[in-house]
Amino acid sequence: MLRMLAGALALVVAVPAVADDKKDDKDFTVWVRETDGLDLKFKVGKGTAKFVAFAGDNGITVTGKLTEDKGVMTFEITDVKEEGTFPQKPKKGEKFSFKWEVKGDTATISDLKGDIADEAKPVVGGEYKKKK
């Protein structure tokens, strides 16, 4: 599980404080996923996104520029904030791309490529539910 957590974080992306998180959510469409004890949030805004990953008190928030071309999203990391301890973090400037498909209240991330750890792909990829 620690390896998966580290892998998810090596990819992109946790949350400052709960109050700030809720305030921040109004500017984004928030998609959530839970896998193997890891809570993931993918917050999509206009030209920007945040990927948040938490396991207990340890988490990471990765902010970046988000662009879309023919259903493929490209994410360039502009900021990384760690809360608690994370064994592996992505770096500012790293990039990755993925296919993003939305059907109703379900979105799917697939075909991850670029500066993303192989261990992160099955954790980050998959179905996310729209937070209401």
N, C-alpha and C positions, 0 to 999 in steps of 0.2 A: 504494500500500500504506500509506503514512504517513497518507493521508486516511482509509482504512478503520480503521486503528489508532486514530486520533484520534476517529473516529466511534464506535467500539466503546467507547471510554473515556468519551466524552461521555454515554453511556448510563448505564452503571452499572458501574463496577466495577473486583488482582494479588496478590502473595503476599509476606509478610514474609521469612521464611527457610525453607529446605527442612525443617529439623527441626521448626520451629513449625507448618509446613503439615501435616505428617504427624500431629502431635499433635492439631491442630485438626480434621482429617478424621474422627476417630472420633465426633465429635458431629454430623456432617452426612452426608447422602447426597450423594455427589459425582458430578456429571455432567460429561463432558469433550467438547470439540469442537475441531478444528483447522481453520482456514480461512485461506488465503493467508498462511501464516507466522505467524499469530496463534494462540497456545494459549489456549483459554478453559476455565474451570472455573466451574460453577454449583453452589454448595454450599448444599443445602437442609436447614435444621434446623427445630426446632419454633418457629414464629413468627418466625424470622429466616433470613436467607440472605446469602451472599456471592457476588459475581460477581468473578472474577479473570481478568484479561487480561494476557498477556505476549507480547512479541516480543523475543527475546534477553534482555538485562539490563534492559529497560525494561518496567515493568508498573504495574498499578493494581489495588487491592483496594477494592471498594465493598461496604460492609456496610449492611444495612437491615432494616426490619421487613417481614415478608411475611405477607400475608393472602390467603385463598382464598374465592371465592364462585362456585359453579357452574362450575368449571373455569377461571375467570379469576383470575389472581394479580395482586395489587397490591403493588408494592415501593416503600417510602419510604426514601430514603438517610439513614442516621444517621452514617456515617463514610466518609471517603475517604482512602486511604493510597497514596502514589505511591512507586515505587521506580525510580530512574533518572530519565529525563525523559519527560514526556508532554505533548504539545502542547495537549491539551484534556482537562479533567477535569469530571466532573459535580459538582454542589454538594450539600452537606448540605441536606436538606429537599425535594429534587426527588423527584417521583413518576412512575412509569410502570406500565402494566399490560400483561399479555400472556396469551394462552391457553397452557395447560400441559397436555400430554397425554402420559401414560406408557403404553407398551405393552411389557411385559417389561423388557428392558435398554436400551430406547430411549425417550427423551423428546423431545418436540418443543415448541419455543417458536415461537409465531406471533402475528400480529395485535398487534404492539407499538404502544402508544399512550401519549401523555403527554410528559413532559420527557425525550425521547430524540431524539437527532439522527437525521435521515433516513438519513445515511450508516451509522449503527450498525445499523439494522434488518436489512439483509441479512446482516450479519456475526454479530450476536447471535442472530437468528432462525434456526431450522433444527433439525436432529437432533443430539442429544447422546447419548453412550453412557455407561452406568453404569460408574463406576470400581470395579474389584473389588480 
